[in-house]
């Protein structure tokens, strides 16, 4: 297995507490903290698949910053989010690894004006 390609597939359910500031021109900024609960962890080394959930911590904590623009007339927009993990995801190991990621999404904001 030495030198074989390794792929990890980690599944989390996240609970977040966030603050959002919306500007009148369609831009908004978000900051949030999030707690993730590990629901699955699979590794594929070469052609061998391994369940590695027991090697990882059950929870992950991180911070998120996000910026969004939604066209006020059409509701269509774009959202950019960066997530940085603050806790090592390995349980009992000298290895250190943190979840982080960058996301870019297309969005649609439905605006209902009620008189």
Residue, then its C-alpha position, 0 to 999 in steps of 0.5 A: x500500500x505504500x505510495x498508493x493514492x488515499x481518498x477520505x470521505x468524511x460526513x458531518x452534520x453541522x449546527x451553527x450559530x451565526x450573525x448576518x449583516x445585510x446592506x441595502x445594496x444586496x450585499x451581506x456578510x456572515x460570521x458563524x461558529x459551528x459544531x459538527x458531529x461525525x456521522x461517517x468516515x471512509x478511507x480508500x487506499x488503492x482499491x481497499x475501502x476502510x471505515x476509519x470513524x473510530x480513529x476520528x473525534x466525534x465532534x469538530x468545531x470551526x469558524x465560518x466567514x461568508x459574503x453574499x451578493x443577491x440582486x435586489x430585483x431578481x433575487x439571483x446571487x452568488x455566495x462565497x464561504x470560507x470554513x476553518x476548523x479549530x479542532x484536530x479531527x484525529x482521536x488518539x494520534x500524533x497526526x494533526x488534521x483540521x477541516x477547512x474549505x472554500x465554497x462558491x455557490x449560486x443562490x436565489x433569494x425569494x422576496x415576498x413583499x406583504x402589504 
